[in-house]
Amino acid sequence: QIGLRIFIPSGPLASAMSGRFHRKRSGCCPDWRYRPRQRLALKLLGLAGISGVLLQGGAARLLDVAFFRHMSTWLSEPSVGQAAVSARDRSPPPPPPQPGGECRYQSPLPGGARPGKACIPGVAVWPYLFATPWRAALGERILAAAGGDVAKSRCSGFHQNSSYLFCRKVMETPGSVGLSFGIGKRDLWSETLSNRFMTPTRLFDCTTNLGESPTLAGQVPNGSSVSACESRAGACYVVPYKAVRTCLLPAATVRPQDRSLEQHLHEFGTLSTHVRLRGSGLEWPILARFLECDVILDKVRTLDLDLTFGLQEPQSADFEQKVLTEQVEIFEQLMDRFRVVGSTLESLRQAWHPEQECGQGLCNEPSIHSGNGMSLERFSISLVHRDLVSPDPDFPRLPPPQTRCEYDKSPTSCRAGVPCIPPVPIWPYATRTEWRGDLGDRLLAALTPGVTMEDCEGIETFDNEAWCLIATKGPAQVGISYGIEARDLWSEHLSNKFGVPVRLYDCFANPRASPPMSGLAPKGAKACPNAEKPCYITPYQAFPVCLRGEQEAEVDVGGRRFETLRQHLEQQVHESTHLKMSIEGAEWPVLQDLLACKAMLEKVRTLHVEFHMGFFTEWLPERERLERRVRMIERFTRHFYVVGSTVEYFRQSWKPESDCPKQTCVEPVLHTGGGFALERFVVSYVHKKLVLRTAVPKPTPAAGDGGDQPPAAGGFPPAWIAKPPVTSAQREDSERPAASAQAGGPKSGALCEYGKNDGARPGVPCLPPARRWPYMKNTSWRVSLGERAVAAATPDLTEEDCEGFVVFDDQVWCSRAMRAADGGVIRGLSYGIGRRDPWSERLANLFGVPTRLYDCLNPEEGPSLLDHPAMNGTGGCALTRKPCYEVPYQAYRICLGPVDASIGKMRMESLLFHLRERGRSSTHVKVDVEGGEWQTLERLLASRDDQAKIRTLSVKFHMGFTEDGTQQFDRRLVEKQVSMMESLRPTFRPTGSTLEYFRQGWSPEGNCPQSNCKEPLLHTAGGFGLHQFTVNYVHSDIVPYKPGSAWAPLGQVPSKRRAPPPPRRQDTQGPRSPRRGQRWRRLGRPPASAGGEVSAKTV
């Protein structure tokens, strides 16, 4: 039914419709006759009405196509659509999987919280009147974040009550306190803490009447025996509780009964409280404020929440969508600091029977629901702090220990490079605790340097410090040193070697024994020839003040004064400060404050810390304290690169055979799996941004600008000059510094030689710079990210490494990876098919690999392969030009998404789901999904086991694109995407790309003759824009990295984690002829030898 409402303003058309008709009576029947002008007006209105209906239907169809085309947008973009689709006008979704099929309920009876990922089977008939896409999208994001990821062994078992799941190891630690907000008539959560885990509790509620809640009124047994509480059916507490009639608000008010969560937690120590929150929809602003302060977050051991999604009062759909999106984002942010133990989601699904409750699909659609219809408006979830259930899957593990290595011959105690830590031949300690060795191996992995001499433009070691020299260059630097004692060699070296003024802080040093602290050391001297005495070339300042954490006292019992790191850094500018801490175990609360404040982290250029793993500065049990400290050091690797440490020096000086000949030594608090103690050591860091911005050449800005203007006329930005693919004999040359282009611009054809084939090409891509800058601007960060993307996509494999390449279309295959696997079946998975998929055809016809094809998009240029199947398993494909597969393939109309979900008729499945039963190195994968590759790669990078199952990988990257196929000029988004490309390199080695082919087809002189083109989102220093391109990879298990390789995994070889592409040398002698066979290798055809035979190394 269509309701048409017309409003006609004054004017000629209004006059025509005002009823001035000629009426002529003929008998009893009226005869209406219209004037010509009136008939024309009615015809126009009729055409307008019909056109509106047709446009409305066409627009709805276009929305349906866009919606199903980018299915994965439901999980990342909150605003997919605003209108709800009537469930009566479409067929029901596919039958749901039974509990015994895809998932199985953990209990035959509904009720209670359950660990692990919730089993949420689909429904047979859509139960609601409407199906709003964005509600399902937000619901799937909740399910993705709420999947339990804490193993039972990490918790030493679970304890379950009606709505919550408790991690035993975390709950049984003495000294903690439980805080319950919103207890209602009875609070089973606090009773469990009191009676099961002997934890005192505090209860808060201001809405429940005292007559309805005996617990709140203090009328229940408080401090009874265990047997008395077990025999009692009502509320009972073994450990006494305290009930207070107080409201919990996001921020404190003038009323004393209103307090914020921050005020409640302020008096407690680190990881000392269990918190339960039930807000009935009012909890979201409280949680948002809670997430703003890391210091408060770190006071919570466990967090149990009764969550309510949605609005309390009806509002417009746009406003409701905005509020729900904010609630889901808060929920996802919680998962960054906590890990999920369990939830009631599965129990709620098990208790829900949509066939009985909504048999005819007449139920109202909930505010938020999963893709298969389950309401997610209310559920309970149990969380535990990430520091308590380590190891965190976000950080890498250490490779096997080195059995043979050579110590560095440097006389200094701090050394760069991967430390040589051989295991002991005989265990030297009286005991051997497994968890101490595991933590030690994790710690050693976090101490492994991530930069090389080339990255830092040199590394200088002095005493127990290592300096990345690129961080010592630049104006407005200052050094701050904590812990001076009699002399501070760190500040002297910073002053005398690098000319940086310093500030010294120590409240324990005796001024009589410390010339720097008494001000008697020479400062501002012209030279310091005598190294035996303290001396400073630049001025220094000394203060009898010590360093403390934000929550520690300002004055100690001895009257010594303490200040925070925030006070000392608040006047410093961005990337201006060198920090040194040697404060005998007091560094941990200070480092925690530093990690909690991004603004302070951004001000630090270098960081030198003496870590004391065994010092007791927190109330936590020993294992929890050490796990927390190891994870804190791991978190520093997100912001800083390790330049060097004293770990190898201490291992070299340790002689376990003589120190502990009869295994009588006491086991250290932390040690590696090989027995080396890690109790006290010094680590030198450099901020990542200082190294990354020097890894690519800078654009040349015009004079007086900030780097966003085009270069001067006639010039172009400096760039590396491309060269042909390197051979084994040329590896040393590829590591030498690159030659910059001349200021006048390169001559056409004099820099590098393009390949002859169309599509992907192996080797280092030839990307000559434009002769004239083509854009109106030249933004430095676009150049930096563009060069990083090229570096991440540049192959370092030679023809000898791969024993030949297979080159066709957009693919370059390494021949070693195309051999049949031993004892396993190889399969190909292709995502994004279109009308034809040459990748899977070649895989089937050349190598006999069966393939599975996935796509949910109908190509615009014609019918897809899913609609018109190809010849499948027929043989003789060489005789036809049509799609043909000699080995049978299987095609599915299924979208590639980050998780598995069904919405309506459409099915979305993840790459990890398809890899779940695959073996190691058993699968070829191709991904071409119009921007949806980023979510897939993000989840693949988080799973090392699934990465190991992939043999070759082909990805078409869409830079700046989101899952809905639109490009966003968002710097943070592109930085994340480039970082993901770099994260692929340690595991997957590029074999080729389409970069050179696209550069060859780009003509900046013809397209932008006046330098008036819009600057692309990303581009190289030579101006080549990076919009979308294909990169082919082979797993490093197939072709392992060699020593000295630029992208080898951390710990495999002493090398850097990130590096620019091999330098492109300028050919001053004009274009060179390709090596014999090089042209044929690019085309994928074998060159003939002198006798006419075919090379055995080339396919």
Backbone hydrogen bonds, N-H to C=O, Kabsch-Sander energy under -0.5 kcal/mol:
donor,donor_aa,acceptor,acceptor_aa,energy
4,L,2,I,-0.6
5,R,3,G,-0.5
6,I,4,L,-0.5
8,I,6,I,-0.5
15,S,11,G,-2.1
16,A,12,P,-2.0
17,M,13,L,-1.3
18,S,15,S,-1.0
21,F,19,G,-2.0
22,H,33,R,-1.4
23,R,21,F,-0.6
24,K,22,H,-0.5
24,K,31,D,-1.8
25,R,23,R,-0.5
26,S,29,C,-1.1
29,C,26,S,-1.0
31,D,24,K,-1.1
32,W,30,P,-0.5
33,R,22,H,-1.9
33,R,31,D,-0.5
39,R,35,R,-2.4
40,L,36,P,-2.1
41,A,37,R,-1.6
42,L,38,Q,-2.1
43,K,39,R,-2.1
44,L,40,L,-2.3
45,L,41,A,-2.1
46,G,42,L,-2.4
47,L,43,K,-2.6
48,A,44,L,-2.3
49,G,45,L,-2.4
50,I,46,G,-2.4
51,S,47,L,-2.6
52,G,48,A,-2.1
53,V,49,G,-2.0
54,L,50,I,-2.4
55,L,51,S,-2.8
56,Q,52,G,-2.3
57,G,53,V,-2.2
58,G,54,L,-2.7
59,A,55,L,-2.7
60,A,56,Q,-2.0
61,R,57,G,-2.1
62,L,58,G,-2.4
63,L,59,A,-2.3
64,D,60,A,-2.1
65,V,61,R,-2.3
66,A,62,L,-2.5
67,F,63,L,-2.3
68,F,64,D,-2.4
69,R,65,V,-1.9
70,H,66,A,-1.6
71,M,68,F,-0.6
71,M,69,R,-0.5
73,T,70,H,-1.1
74,W,71,M,-1.8
75,L,72,S,-1.7
76,S,73,T,-1.2
77,E,73,T,-2.9
80,V,78,P,-0.8
85,V,131,A,-1.2
87,A,129,L,-2.5
89,D,86,S,-0.6
90,R,87,A,-0.9
101,G,98,Q,-2.6
103,C,98,Q,-0.8
112,G,162,S,-0.7
113,A,161,N,-0.9
114,R,343,S,-2.7
116,G,341,V,-0.7
120,I,118,A,-0.7
129,L,363,C,-2.1
131,A,85,V,-1.9
135,R,132,T,-0.6
136,A,132,T,-1.5
137,A,133,P,-2.4
138,L,134,W,-2.2
139,G,135,R,-1.9
139,G,369,H,-0.6
140,E,136,A,-2.4
141,R,137,A,-1.5
142,I,138,L,-1.7
143,L,139,G,-2.1
144,A,140,E,-2.3
145,A,141,R,-1.8
146,A,142,I,-2.1
148,G,116,G,-1.0
149,D,340,V,-1.3
150,V,340,V,-1.0
151,A,149,D,-0.6
154,R,151,A,-0.5
155,C,151,A,-0.8
155,C,152,K,-0.6
156,S,153,S,-0.6
157,G,152,K,-2.3
159,H,166,F,-2.2
161,N,164,Y,-2.4
166,F,159,H,-3.4
168,R,157,G,-2.0
168,R,166,F,-0.7
169,K,155,C,-2.3
171,M,167,C,-2.1
172,E,168,R,-2.2
173,T,170,V,-0.6
176,S,173,T,-0.7
177,V,272,S,-2.0
178,G,200,P,-2.7
179,L,274,H,-3.4
180,S,202,R,-2.6
181,F,276,R,-2.3
182,G,180,S,-0.5
182,G,204,F,-3.3
186,R,183,I,-0.5
188,L,186,R,-0.6
191,E,187,D,-1.5
192,T,188,L,-2.2
193,L,189,W,-1.9
194,S,190,S,-2.2
195,N,191,E,-3.0
196,R,192,T,-2.3
197,F,192,T,-1.2
199,T,193,L,-2.5
201,T,240,P,-0.7
202,R,178,G,-2.5
203,L,242,K,-2.9
204,F,180,S,-2.5
205,D,244,V,-1.5
212,E,209,N,-1.0
213,S,209,N,-1.0
215,T,185,K,-0.7
217,A,213,S,-2.0
218,G,214,P,-0.6
218,G,215,T,-0.9
219,Q,214,P,-3.0
223,G,237,Y,-2.1
224,S,237,Y,-2.3
229,C,225,S,-1.9
230,E,226,V,-2.0
231,S,227,S,-1.6
232,R,228,A,-0.5
232,R,229,C,-0.5
237,Y,221,P,-1.9
242,K,201,T,-1.4
244,V,203,L,-2.9
246,T,244,V,-1.5
247,C,257,Q,-2.0
249,L,247,C,-0.6
249,L,259,R,-2.0
253,T,258,D,-0.7
258,D,255,R,-1.5
259,R,247,C,-2.2
259,R,257,Q,-0.6
261,L,249,L,-0.6
264,H,260,S,-1.8
265,L,261,L,-1.9
266,H,262,E,-1.0
268,F,265,L,-1.5
271,L,298,D,-2.6
272,S,269,G,-1.0
272,S,299,K,-1.4
273,T,299,K,-1.8
274,H,177,V,-2.8
275,V,302,T,-2.4
276,R,179,L,-2.6
277,L,304,D,-2.5
278,R,181,F,-1.9
279,G,306,D,-0.8
282,L,279,G,-1.7
286,I,282,L,-0.6
287,L,283,E,-2.6
288,A,284,W,-2.5
289,R,285,P,-1.9
290,F,286,I,-2.1
291,L,287,L,-2.1
292,E,288,A,-0.5
292,E,289,R,-0.9
293,C,290,F,-1.0
294,D,292,E,-0.6
297,L,293,C,-1.9
298,D,294,D,-2.1
299,K,296,I,-1.5
300,V,297,L,-1.5
301,R,273,T,-3.8
301,R,299,K,-0.5
302,T,273,T,-0.9
303,L,383,L,-2.1
304,D,275,V,-2.8
305,L,381,I,-2.5
306,D,277,L,-2.4
307,L,305,L,-0.7
307,L,379,F,-2.5
309,F,377,E,-2.7
320,E,316,S,-2.5
321,Q,317,A,-2.5
322,K,318,D,-2.0
323,V,319,F,-2.3
324,L,320,E,-2.6
325,T,321,Q,-2.3
326,E,322,K,-2.0
327,Q,323,V,-2.1
328,V,324,L,-2.5
329,E,325,T,-2.3
330,I,326,E,-2.1
331,F,327,Q,-2.2
332,E,328,V,-2.3
333,Q,329,E,-2.2
334,L,330,I,-1.7
335,M,331,F,-1.0
336,D,333,Q,-1.2
337,R,333,Q,-0.6
337,R,334,L,-1.2
338,F,334,L,-1.8
339,R,384,V,-2.9
341,V,382,S,-2.8
342,G,382,S,-1.2
343,S,114,R,-1.8
344,T,380,S,-2.1
348,L,344,T,-2.3
349,R,345,L,-2.1
350,Q,346,E,-2.4
351,A,347,S,-1.8
352,W,348,L,-0.7
352,W,349,R,-0.6
356,Q,353,H,-0.8
357,E,353,H,-2.4
358,C,354,P,-2.5
361,G,358,C,-1.6
363,C,127,P,-1.8
369,H,135,R,-0.8
370,S,374,M,-2.3
373,G,370,S,-1.6
376,L,368,I,-2.4
379,F,307,L,-1.4
381,I,305,L,-2.1
382,S,342,G,-2.9
383,L,303,L,-2.4
384,V,339,R,-2.2
385,H,301,R,-2.8
386,R,337,R,-1.9
388,L,385,H,-1.7
389,V,386,R,-0.9
395,F,392,D,-1.6
413,S,463,D,-0.9
414,C,463,D,-1.8
415,R,645,S,-2.6
417,G,643,V,-0.6
421,I,419,P,-0.8
424,V,674,G,-2.2
430,A,665,C,-2.4
434,E,432,R,-0.6
437,G,433,T,-1.4
438,D,434,E,-2.2
439,L,435,W,-2.3
440,G,436,R,-2.0
440,G,671,H,-0.6
441,D,437,G,-2.1
442,R,438,D,-2.0
443,L,439,L,-2.5
444,L,440,G,-2.5
445,A,441,D,-1.9
446,A,442,R,-1.8
447,L,443,L,-1.0
448,T,445,A,-0.9
450,G,642,V,-1.6
451,V,642,V,-0.8
456,C,452,T,-1.8
457,E,453,M,-0.7
457,E,454,E,-0.6
458,G,453,M,-2.7
460,E,467,W,-2.3
462,F,465,E,-2.5
465,E,462,F,-1.9
467,W,460,E,-3.2
469,L,458,G,-2.2
469,L,467,W,-0.8
470,I,456,C,-1.2
471,A,468,C,-2.0
472,T,469,L,-1.2
473,K,470,I,-0.8
478,V,576,S,-2.1
479,G,501,P,-2.4
480,I,578,H,-3.0
481,S,503,R,-2.8
482,Y,580,K,-2.4
483,G,481,S,-0.5
483,G,505,Y,-2.5
487,R,484,I,-0.8
489,L,487,R,-0.5
492,E,488,D,-1.7
493,H,489,L,-2.5
494,L,490,W,-2.2
495,S,491,S,-2.1
496,N,492,E,-3.1
497,K,493,H,-2.3
498,F,493,H,-0.8
498,F,494,L,-0.7
499,G,495,S,-0.8
500,V,494,L,-1.8
502,V,539,P,-1.0
503,R,479,G,-2.5
504,L,541,Q,-3.3
505,Y,481,S,-2.2
506,D,543,F,-1.9
513,A,510,N,-1.3
514,S,510,N,-0.9
518,S,514,S,-1.8
519,G,515,P,-0.8
519,G,516,P,-0.7
520,L,515,P,-1.7
521,A,515,P,-1.2
524,G,536,Y,-0.6
524,G,538,T,-0.6
525,A,536,Y,-1.9
531,A,529,P,-0.9
533,K,530,N,-1.0
536,Y,522,P,-2.4
541,Q,502,V,-1.5
543,F,504,L,-2.5
545,V,543,F,-2.0
546,C,561,R,-2.4
548,R,563,E,-2.0
552,E,549,G,-1.2
556,D,560,R,-1.6
559,G,556,D,-1.8
562,F,554,E,-3.0
563,E,546,C,-2.6
565,L,548,R,-0.6
568,H,564,T,-1.1
569,L,565,L,-1.6
570,E,566,R,-1.4
572,Q,569,L,-1.5
575,E,602,E,-1.8
576,S,573,V,-0.9
576,S,603,K,-1.3
577,T,603,K,-2.4
578,H,478,V,-2.6
579,L,577,T,-0.5
579,L,606,T,-2.5
580,K,480,I,-1.8
581,M,608,H,-2.7
582,S,482,Y,-2.0
586,A,583,I,-1.6
588,W,585,G,-0.8
590,V,586,A,-0.6
591,L,587,E,-2.9
592,Q,588,W,-2.1
593,D,589,P,-1.8
594,L,590,V,-2.1
595,L,591,L,-2.5
596,A,592,Q,-1.5
597,C,593,D,-0.7
597,C,594,L,-0.9
598,K,596,A,-0.6
601,L,597,C,-1.8
602,E,598,K,-2.1
603,K,600,M,-1.1
604,V,601,L,-1.2
605,R,577,T,-3.7
606,T,577,T,-0.9
607,L,685,Y,-1.4
608,H,579,L,-2.2
609,V,683,V,-2.2
610,E,581,M,-2.3
611,F,609,V,-0.8
611,F,681,F,-2.5
613,M,611,F,-0.5
613,M,679,E,-2.3
614,G,679,E,-0.7
615,F,612,H,-0.7
617,T,615,F,-0.9
625,R,621,P,-2.8
626,L,622,E,-2.4
627,E,623,R,-2.7
628,R,624,E,-2.3
629,R,625,R,-1.9
630,V,626,L,-2.4
631,R,627,E,-2.1
632,M,628,R,-1.8
633,I,629,R,-2.0
634,E,630,V,-2.1
635,R,631,R,-2.3
636,F,632,M,-1.2
637,T,633,I,-0.7
637,T,634,E,-1.0
638,R,635,R,-1.4
639,H,636,F,-1.3
640,F,636,F,-2.4
641,Y,686,V,-3.1
643,V,684,S,-3.2
644,G,684,S,-1.2
645,S,415,R,-1.9
646,T,682,V,-1.7
649,Y,413,S,-0.5
650,F,646,T,-2.1
651,R,647,V,-2.0
652,Q,648,E,-2.4
653,S,649,Y,-1.7
654,W,650,F,-0.6
654,W,651,R,-0.7
655,K,653,S,-0.5
658,S,655,K,-0.7
659,D,655,K,-2.9
660,C,656,P,-2.1
663,Q,660,C,-1.0
665,C,428,P,-1.3
671,H,436,R,-1.0
672,T,676,F,-2.3
675,G,672,T,-1.7
678,L,670,L,-2.4
681,F,611,F,-1.5
683,V,609,V,-2.4
684,S,644,G,-2.7
685,Y,607,L,-3.2
686,V,641,Y,-2.0
687,H,605,R,-2.6
688,K,639,H,-2.3
690,L,687,H,-0.8
691,V,687,H,-0.9
691,V,688,K,-0.6
692,L,688,K,-2.8
693,R,689,K,-1.8
694,T,691,V,-0.9
695,A,692,L,-1.0
705,D,702,A,-1.7
715,G,712,A,-2.0
721,I,1064,R,-2.5
730,Q,727,T,-1.0
731,R,728,S,-1.1
734,S,730,Q,-1.6
735,E,731,R,-0.6
735,E,732,E,-1.0
736,R,733,D,-1.4
745,G,742,Q,-1.5
750,A,747,K,-2.0
754,Y,752,C,-0.5
759,G,757,N,-0.5
760,A,809,D,-1.8
761,R,993,S,-2.5
763,G,991,T,-0.5
767,L,765,P,-0.8
770,A,1022,G,-2.6
773,W,715,G,-1.0
776,M,1013,C,-2.1
783,V,779,T,-1.6
784,S,780,S,-2.7
785,L,781,W,-2.4
786,G,782,R,-2.0
787,E,783,V,-2.7
788,R,784,S,-1.9
789,A,785,L,-2.3
790,V,786,G,-2.2
791,A,787,E,-2.5
792,A,788,R,-2.4
793,A,789,A,-1.3
794,T,790,V,-0.8
794,T,791,A,-0.8
796,D,990,P,-0.5
797,L,990,P,-0.5
802,C,798,T,-1.7
803,E,799,E,-1.0
804,G,799,E,-1.9
806,V,813,W,-2.5
807,V,805,F,-0.6
808,F,811,Q,-2.2
811,Q,808,F,-3.2
813,W,806,V,-3.0
815,S,804,G,-2.2
815,S,813,W,-0.5
816,R,802,C,-1.0
817,A,814,C,-1.5
818,M,814,C,-0.5
818,M,815,S,-1.0
819,R,816,R,-0.6
823,G,821,A,-0.6
824,G,821,A,-0.8
826,I,824,G,-0.5
827,R,922,S,-1.8
828,G,850,P,-2.3
829,L,924,H,-3.0
830,S,852,R,-2.6
831,Y,926,K,-2.5
832,G,830,S,-0.5
832,G,854,Y,-2.7
836,R,833,I,-0.7
841,E,837,D,-1.8
842,R,838,P,-2.7
843,L,839,W,-1.9
844,A,840,S,-2.1
845,N,841,E,-3.1
846,L,842,R,-2.5
847,F,842,R,-0.7
847,F,843,L,-0.8
848,G,844,A,-0.9
849,V,843,L,-1.9
851,T,888,P,-0.6
852,R,828,G,-2.5
853,L,890,Q,-3.2
854,Y,830,S,-2.6
855,D,892,Y,-1.8
862,G,859,P,-0.7
865,L,834,G,-2.2
868,H,864,S,-2.2
871,M,883,P,-1.7
873,G,871,M,-0.6
873,G,885,Y,-2.6
874,T,885,Y,-1.0
879,L,876,G,-1.3
880,T,877,C,-1.2
885,Y,871,M,-2.7
890,Q,851,T,-1.8
892,Y,853,L,-2.7
894,I,892,Y,-1.7
895,C,907,R,-2.5
897,G,895,C,-0.6
897,G,909,E,-2.2
901,A,899,V,-0.5
901,A,908,M,-2.5
903,I,906,M,-2.1
906,M,903,I,-1.6
908,M,901,A,-2.9
909,E,895,C,-2.5
914,H,910,S,-1.5
915,L,911,L,-1.5
916,R,913,F,-0.8
918,R,915,L,-1.4
921,S,948,A,-2.5
922,S,919,G,-1.0
922,S,949,K,-1.4
923,T,949,K,-1.4
924,H,827,R,-2.7
925,V,952,T,-2.4
926,K,829,L,-2.4
927,V,954,S,-3.0
928,D,831,Y,-2.3
932,G,929,V,-1.6
934,W,931,G,-0.8
936,T,932,G,-1.0
937,L,933,E,-2.7
938,E,934,W,-2.3
939,R,935,Q,-1.7
940,L,936,T,-2.0
941,L,937,L,-2.8
942,A,938,E,-0.7
943,S,940,L,-1.6
944,R,942,A,-0.5
947,Q,943,S,-1.6
948,A,944,R,-1.9
949,K,945,D,-0.5
949,K,946,D,-0.8
950,I,947,Q,-1.4
951,R,923,T,-4.0
952,T,923,T,-0.8
953,L,1033,Y,-1.6
954,S,925,V,-2.2
955,V,1031,V,-2.3
956,K,927,V,-2.2
957,F,955,V,-0.8
957,F,1029,F,-2.8
959,M,957,F,-0.6
959,M,1027,H,-2.2
961,F,958,H,-1.7
962,T,966,T,-2.2
965,G,962,T,-1.9
968,Q,960,G,-2.9
970,D,968,Q,-1.8
971,R,969,F,-0.6
974,V,970,D,-2.1
975,E,971,R,-2.7
976,K,972,R,-2.0
977,Q,973,L,-2.0
978,V,974,V,-2.8
979,S,975,E,-2.2
980,M,976,K,-1.8
981,M,977,Q,-1.8
982,E,978,V,-2.2
983,S,979,S,-2.0
984,L,980,M,-1.0
984,L,981,M,-0.5
985,R,981,M,-0.6
985,R,982,E,-0.8
987,T,984,L,-1.0
988,F,984,L,-3.2
989,R,1034,V,-3.3
991,T,1032,N,-2.9
992,G,1032,N,-1.0
993,S,761,R,-1.7
994,T,1030,T,-1.7
998,F,994,T,-2.2
999,R,995,L,-2.3
1000,Q,996,E,-2.5
1001,G,997,Y,-1.3
1002,W,999,R,-1.0
1007,N,1003,S,-2.6
1008,C,1004,P,-2.4
1011,S,1008,C,-1.3
1013,C,774,P,-1.8
1019,H,782,R,-1.2
1020,T,1024,F,-2.0
1023,G,1020,T,-1.6
1026,L,1018,L,-2.3
1027,H,1025,G,-0.7
1029,F,957,F,-1.6
1031,V,955,V,-2.5
1032,N,992,G,-2.7
1033,Y,953,L,-3.1
1034,V,989,R,-2.0
1035,H,951,R,-2.4
1036,S,987,T,-3.0
1038,I,1035,H,-1.6
1039,V,1035,H,-1.5
1045,S,1042,K,-2.1
1048,A,1045,S,-0.8
1052,Q,1049,P,-2.0
1053,V,1049,P,-0.8
1055,S,1053,V,-1.8
1057,R,450,G,-1.0
1065,R,1063,P,-0.7
1068,T,1066,Q,-0.9
1070,G,1067,D,-0.8
1078,Q,1075,R,-2.4
1079,R,1075,R,-0.6
1081,R,1077,G,-2.1
1082,R,1078,Q,-2.0
1083,L,1079,R,-1.7
1084,G,1080,W,-1.0
1084,G,1081,R,-0.6
1085,R,1080,W,-2.0
1089,S,1093,E,-3.0
1092,G,1089,S,-1.6
1095,S,1087,P,-1.4
1098,T,1095,S,-0.8
